[in-house]
């Protein structure tokens, strides 16, 4: 199904955006962008690199790599949508570049690929956007935000999705150890990053380079290090920085709901109550005072899947999922369900609520069929970064994924170039 928009109309809309729409609004933004939906109708945002399953949302500039952004709208009929792209610096705030400087093509395009759900109780429309495409290509590296809005309403943003585009200029070698500067094989993990610039020119590494480190894609734990520890020729090392020490956490919990005929992994029971199927997960208990137990997980990610489906994207149904945590009230903060399914954000949508009648924390989420990773995090009142410690515990053996991105801003350049990425894992 294709929505047609004339060349002249797209040109006029692009000019309006350049003069006073998306880009102008973005320049005044003070908060960093995060992947999220602003309407309850839009669900299951996924950002995938084609051919690289469960890889972070990042592709290489000027290659054949593509990134696919998909999402569902709980609706009977299609909404005519458009999207635009915003270029950001390392801190996910808009750069000083204009659309013409970071994009080749129009910066207002229609969402043309969509399908209706089939044989599901929850009716939805599944949308897909693949980048780069025939209408728009990336000129420069860096962080990008895709914003989606109703046709001709760029001020009414329905959802936004963060991803990155990098240049393969430097070799990035992260290493992770549990022998940290604050404890030894206990509750933390420390990252060190070695760069090899090879023939790539960095005039002043101490002033021009910075790195960001993400643990399991959690933006609340992202750190940006602005100065290397030492420089020796082409070798640049970032390390022995307290900001590069992370709570170890615990392995993610898992559950699977791929059919209605049987209860999957982590599911206690499944039943139908009009208009949805309900999935009751096995009651969770705190793990902070237990022994560490290894479990192979997807570092917080989820995979949409319905058993026997030809296309799970449109045949998987939406279930009401019941989470229960058997814990006494924890004062001084709130407990949240964390994972890619909640975009690693802390909002009323995924806040556990204590039920005095049952003596447990409870929450229900409407989720699409598939396999999910999740954990319970504690966010102190007034805080911005949550902790696994009070419920999940911190165990140095935990296998965590660390994504390192290297940014370069040479003198006179008006944006943070993303010149290399590296992946490191603890416990391996």
C-alpha positions in Angstrom: 0.0 0.0 0.0 1.5 3.3 -1.1 0.6 6.9 -0.2 1.3 9.3 -3.0 2.7 12.8 -2.3 3.6 15.1 -5.2 7.1 16.4 -5.7 6.0 20.0 -5.4 4.0 19.4 -2.2 7.0 17.6 -0.6 9.3 20.5 -1.6 6.9 23.1 -0.1 6.7 21.1 3.2 10.5 20.7 3.3 10.9 24.5 3.0 8.4 25.1 5.7 10.3 22.6 8.0 13.6 24.3 7.3 12.1 27.8 8.0 10.1 27.0 11.1 9.0 23.4 11.7 10.8 20.4 13.1 14.3 21.8 12.8 13.6 25.1 14.3 11.8 23.5 17.2 14.7 21.1 17.7 17.2 23.9 18.0 15.5 25.2 21.1 15.3 21.8 22.8 17.0 21.5 26.2 16.2 17.9 27.0 18.0 15.1 25.2 16.0 13.0 22.9 14.9 9.4 23.8 13.0 6.8 22.0 9.4 7.0 23.0 5.7 7.2 21.9 3.6 10.2 22.9 0.3 8.5 22.2 -1.0 5.2 23.7 -2.2 4.2 20.3 1.4 3.6 19.2 3.2 0.5 20.5 6.1 -1.9 20.0 8.7 0.5 18.6 11.6 -1.6 17.1 14.8 -0.4 15.6 16.7 -3.1 13.7 19.8 -3.2 11.6 19.1 -5.4 8.6 21.0 -8.7 8.7 22.3 -8.1 12.3 19.8 -9.6 14.8 19.7 -8.0 18.3 22.4 -5.4 17.3 22.2 -1.9 18.7 20.5 0.7 16.4 23.6 1.9 14.6 24.7 1.6 10.9 27.8 2.6 9.0 27.8 5.7 6.8 28.0 5.3 3.0 27.6 1.5 3.0 24.9 -1.0 2.1 23.7 -1.1 5.7 20.1 -0.1 6.5 18.2 0.5 9.6 14.5 -0.4 9.8 12.2 1.3 12.3 8.8 -0.3 12.9 5.8 0.3 15.2 2.1 -0.5 15.5 -0.9 1.7 15.8 -3.8 0.2 17.7 -6.5 1.3 15.1 -8.9 -0.1 12.6 -7.6 2.0 9.7 -4.4 3.5 8.6 -3.3 7.0 9.7 -1.4 9.0 7.0 1.9 9.7 8.6 5.1 11.6 7.7 8.5 11.6 9.2 11.5 13.9 9.5 15.1 13.5 10.8 17.0 15.5 13.4 20.8 15.4 13.7 22.1 15.4 17.2 25.4 15.7 19.0 26.9 13.2 21.5 24.5 14.3 24.2 21.4 13.7 22.0 20.6 17.4 21.7 20.3 18.9 18.2 23.4 19.9 16.4 23.9 23.2 14.7 23.6 21.7 11.2 20.8 22.5 8.9 18.8 19.7 7.1 20.7 20.4 3.9 24.0 19.8 5.7 23.2 16.4 7.1 20.7 15.0 4.6 20.6 14.3 0.9 17.0 14.5 -0.1 13.8 15.7 1.5 13.3 15.9 5.2 9.6 15.4 5.1 8.6 12.0 3.7 5.5 9.8 3.9 5.4 6.5 5.8 4.5 4.4 2.8 4.9 0.9 4.0 2.2 -0.5 6.3 0.1 -3.6 6.7 -3.0 -4.5 8.7 -3.0 -7.1 11.4 -4.7 -10.4 10.5 -6.8 -12.7 12.7 -6.0 -10.8 15.9 -8.3 -9.7 18.7 -6.4 -6.4 18.9 -6.7 -4.7 15.6 -3.6 -2.7 14.6 -1.6 -1.3 11.7 2.0 -2.2 11.4 4.3 0.5 9.9 7.9 0.3 8.6 10.5 2.9 7.7 13.8 1.8 6.2 16.7 4.2 6.1 18.5 5.3 4.0 16.0 5.1 1.1 15.4 6.6 -2.3 14.0 9.8 -0.7 16.6 10.5 1.9 20.2 9.6 2.6 22.7 10.6 5.3 25.5 13.0 4.5 27.3 13.0 7.9 27.8 10.6 10.8 26.4 11.2 14.3 23.2 10.6 16.3 19.8 10.9 14.6 16.2 11.1 15.8 13.3 10.1 13.6 10.1 11.9 14.4 6.7 10.7 13.2 3.6 12.9 12.9 0.3 13.0 11.1 0.4 14.2 7.6 0.9 18.0 7.4 1.1 18.3 11.2 4.9 18.4 12.0 4.2 20.1 15.4 2.1 17.1 16.5 4.8 14.4 17.1 3.4 11.0 17.8 6.6 9.1 18.4 10.4 9.6 18.1 13.1 7.0 17.6 16.9 7.4 18.3 19.6 5.7 16.2 23.2 6.4 15.1 25.3 6.5 11.9 29.0 6.0 12.2 32.2 6.3 10.2 34.6 3.4 10.5 37.7 5.5 11.0 39.2 4.2 14.2 39.6 0.8 15.9 37.7 0.7 19.2 38.6 -2.0 21.7 36.6 -1.9 25.0 37.5 -4.2 27.9 35.5 -4.9 31.0 36.8 -6.1 34.4 35.3 -6.8 37.8 38.5 -5.7 39.5 37.5 -2.1 39.7 38.9 1.0 41.4 36.3 0.8 44.1 35.9 -2.9 44.7 37.3 -6.3 43.7 35.0 -9.0 42.3 32.0 -7.7 44.2 29.3 -5.4 42.9 30.7 -3.3 40.0 32.3 -3.6 36.6 34.8 -1.1 35.1 35.3 -0.3 31.4 38.5 0.7 29.7 38.6 1.7 26.0 41.7 1.6 23.8 41.6 3.4 20.4 43.9 3.0 17.5 43.5 6.0 15.1 45.7 4.4 12.4 45.9 7.0 9.6 42.9 9.0 10.8 44.1 12.5 11.9 43.3 13.8 15.4 45.1 17.1 16.0 44.5 17.3 19.7 43.0 14.1 21.3 42.6 15.7 24.7 40.3 18.4 23.4 38.7 16.9 20.2 37.7 13.4 21.3 35.0 12.1 23.6 33.5 8.7 24.1 30.1 7.5 25.3 29.4 4.2 27.1 26.0 2.5 27.3 25.3 -0.5 29.5 22.6 -2.7 28.0 21.2 0.3 26.0 20.2 2.1 29.2 20.3 5.8 28.5 19.9 6.7 32.2 23.3 5.0 32.8 25.0 6.5 29.7 28.3 8.3 30.5 30.3 10.7 28.3 34.0 10.9 28.9 35.6 14.0 27.6 39.3 13.4 28.1 41.5 10.3 27.5 43.8 8.9 30.2 46.9 8.8 28.0 48.0 9.2 24.3 50.9 7.3 22.8 51.2 7.9 19.1 48.2 6.3 17.4 47.1 4.6 20.7 44.6 6.5 22.9 43.3 5.1 26.1 40.3 6.1 28.2 40.3 4.5 31.7 40.7 4.7 35.5 37.7 7.1 35.6 35.1 6.7 38.2 32.4 7.5 35.6 33.5 4.3 33.8 32.5 2.1 36.7 29.0 0.6 36.5 26.8 -1.4 38.8 27.0 -5.0 37.8 23.3 -5.7 38.2 22.0 -9.2 37.5 20.9 -11.3 34.5 17.6 -10.1 33.0 14.5 -12.1 33.8 12.7 -13.7 30.8 9.2 -14.7 29.7 7.8 -16.0 26.5 4.2 -15.8 25.2 4.1 -17.1 21.7 0.9 -19.2 21.8 -2.5 -19.4 23.5 -2.6 -23.2 23.8 0.1 -23.4 26.5 1.9 -21.2 29.0 5.4 -20.3 27.9 8.6 -19.7 29.8 7.9 -17.7 33.0 4.1 -17.8 32.5 1.9 -19.1 35.2 -1.4 -19.1 33.2 -3.1 -17.6 30.2 -6.8 -17.0 29.7 -9.2 -14.9 27.6 -11.2 -12.1 29.0 -12.9 -10.0 26.4 -11.4 -8.3 24.5 -7.8 -9.6 25.1 -6.0 -12.7 26.2 -4.4 -12.2 29.6 -1.0 -13.6 30.6 -0.2 -14.0 34.3 3.6 -14.2 34.9 5.0 -16.3 37.6 5.4 -14.2 40.7 8.8 -12.6 40.9 10.9 -12.5 44.1 13.8 -10.2 45.0 17.2 -11.6 44.1 19.4 -9.2 46.0 20.2 -11.6 48.8 20.5 -14.8 46.7 23.4 -16.4 44.9 24.2 -15.4 41.3 22.8 -17.7 38.7 23.9 -17.4 35.0 21.2 -17.2 32.4 21.7 -16.5 28.7 19.6 -13.4 27.9 19.3 -10.8 25.1 20.6 -8.0 27.3 17.1 -6.5 27.8 15.8 -6.9 24.3 12.6 -8.5 23.0 11.7 -10.4 19.8 8.1 -10.4 18.4 7.0 -14.0 17.6 3.9 -16.0 17.3 4.2 -19.8 17.1 3.3 -21.0 13.6 2.9 -17.5 12.1 4.0 -16.7 8.6 4.6 -13.1 9.5 4.6 -12.4 13.3 4.7 -8.6 12.6 1.1 -8.7 11.6 -0.2 -12.1 13.0 1.1 -11.7 16.6 -1.7 -10.5 19.0 -1.6 -8.1 21.9 -1.9 -9.6 25.4 -2.5 -8.0 28.8 0.5 -9.1 30.8 0.3 -9.2 34.6 3.6 -8.6 36.6 3.8 -9.3 40.3 6.7 -8.7 42.6 6.5 -10.3 46.1 8.3 -7.6 48.1 7.6 -5.4 51.1 7.2 -1.7 50.3 10.6 0.0 49.6 10.6 3.6 50.9 12.4 6.5 49.3 11.7 5.7 45.7 9.7 3.8 43.1 10.1 0.4 41.3 9.9 0.2 37.5 9.8 -2.6 34.9 12.9 -2.0 32.8 13.7 -3.4 29.3 13.6 -2.5 25.7 9.9 -3.1 25.8 9.6 0.0 28.0 12.3 1.9 26.1 14.3 1.9 29.3 12.3 4.9 30.6 10.7 5.5 34.0 7.1 6.7 33.6 3.7 5.8 35.2 3.2 3.3 32.3 5.8 0.9 33.8 5.7 1.9 37.5 5.0 -1.0 39.8 2.2 -0.2 42.3 2.1 -1.7 45.8 -1.2 -3.5 46.6 -1.7 -3.6 50.4 -4.4 -6.3 50.0 -2.0 -8.8 48.3 1.2 -7.5 50.0 2.8 -7.3 46.6 3.8 -4.9 43.8 1.7 -5.3 40.7 1.4 -3.9 37.1 -0.3 -4.8 33.9 1.2 -4.0 30.4 -0.3 -4.4 27.0 2.4 -6.2 25.0 2.7 -7.9 21.7 3.3 -11.7 21.5 7.0 -12.7 21.7 10.0 -13.3 23.9 10.9 -10.6 26.4 13.7 -9.6 28.8 13.0 -7.5 31.8 14.2 -6.5 35.3 13.0 -4.5 38.3 14.8 -1.3 38.9 14.6 1.1 41.9 14.6 4.8 41.1 15.2 7.0 44.2 12.9 10.0 44.7 14.4 12.9 42.8 16.9 10.7 41.0 17.4 10.2 37.2 19.4 6.9 37.2 17.8 3.7 38.6 19.6 0.9 40.4 19.3 -2.9 40.2 20.7 -3.3 43.7 17.6 -3.2 46.0 15.7 -5.9 44.0 17.9 -7.7 41.5 21.2 -7.3 43.3 24.6 -6.5 41.9 26.8 -9.5 41.0 30.2 -9.0 39.4 29.7 -12.2 37.2 26.7 -10.7 35.4 27.1 -10.6 31.6 26.4 -7.1 30.5 26.7 -5.5 27.0 28.7 -2.3 26.7 28.5 -0.1 23.6 31.2 2.4 23.1 30.9 5.3 20.6 33.8 7.6 19.8 33.0 11.2 18.8 35.4 13.7 17.2 34.9 17.4 16.8 37.9 18.9 15.0 38.5 22.6 15.3 36.0 24.6 13.2 33.5 21.7 12.9 30.0 22.3 14.1 28.9 18.8 15.1 30.1 15.7 16.8 31.3 13.2 14.2 30.8 9.6 15.2 34.1 8.0 14.0 34.0 4.5 15.5 32.1 2.0 17.7 33.0 -1.0 19.8 31.2 -3.7 21.8 32.5 -5.2 25.0 30.9 -7.8 27.3 31.6 -8.5 31.0 32.0 -12.0 32.3 33.5 -13.3 29.0 
